[in-house]
Amino acid sequence: MGLAPFYDRKQVEAGCDEAGRGCLSGPVVASAVILPPDFHHPYLNDSKQLSEKKRQLLRPILEAESIAFGVSFVYPDEIDTINILNASFLGMHRAVDQLATRPSLLLIDGNRFNPYPSIPHVCMIKGDGRFASIAAASVLAKTYRDEYMEQVHLEYPEFNWKKNKGYPTKEHREAIRTFGVTSLHRKSFTLLPPEQLGINFEDK
């Protein structure tokens, strides 16, 4: 079964999703996308179900053919201040702020959301695999975030962010244990199991 083109055909819907919520480092990146009602692309799906090559192919198509899109970054210092759940919601709000066309309904991937002022929303569990606009938002959020992590990898190559993108892989945790944390790590997260916490936890 393919993606649904809309939830309510009478509304101007913006799909909203984020990437990087479970990472140890880097921003959480959110996107909001309004697609034309007749938009279709055979590759479009939940970004987690797509290869990097297909995501990269889709990104310029979505940017060119969407009615409007927004992408926002919430960085680790803000994540540590307001927590990752609120940072994800804030990122979606900021992405909606960027939309050149005002939506009348927000389709939110997930089961919780902080209401956006004066625009109703519907939460969709696994919405990125159900609705085209949320899938599009997932692709943009993922590709923008991956691009950012590949750039900061050049500054901190010991963490191999170009590969792990900041997720809690064994390799990433070992690098934290060896080299300490950076200004791009989320200090409010459990970066290492308590028994492995060292004294080398200074910003680089």
KABELTA-V987554 format. One record per backbone hydrogen bond with DSSP energy under -0.5 kcal/mol. NH is the residue of the N-H (numbers start at 0). CO is the residue of the C=O. If there is no record, write none. Layout:
nh: {NH;NH}
co: {CO;CO}
This chain:
nh: {3;10;12;13;14;14;15;16;18;22;23;24;25;27;28;29;30;31;32;33;34;38;43;48;49;54;55;56;57;58;59;60;61;62;63;64;65;66;67;69;71;73;74;77;78;79;80;81;82;86;87;88;89;90;91;92;93;94;95;96;97;97;98;103;104;105;106;107;107;108;109;114;115;118;119;121;123;126;128;129;130;131;134;135;136;137;138;139;140;141;142;143;144;145;146;147;148;149;150;151;152;153;153;154;155;158;159;162;163;164;166;168;172;173;174;175;176;177;178;179;184;185;186;188;190;195;196;196;200;201}
co: {129;7;10;104;12;32;106;30;28;19;165;165;183;73;18;71;16;69;14;67;32;35;40;45;46;50;51;52;53;54;55;56;57;58;59;60;61;33;33;31;29;27;72;74;74;75;76;77;78;82;83;84;85;86;87;88;89;90;91;92;93;94;95;11;11;119;13;105;121;15;123;112;118;115;103;105;107;123;125;126;126;3;130;131;132;133;134;135;136;137;138;139;140;141;142;143;144;145;146;147;148;149;150;151;151;155;156;159;159;160;163;166;168;169;170;171;172;173;174;175;181;23;184;185;188;192;192;193;198;199}
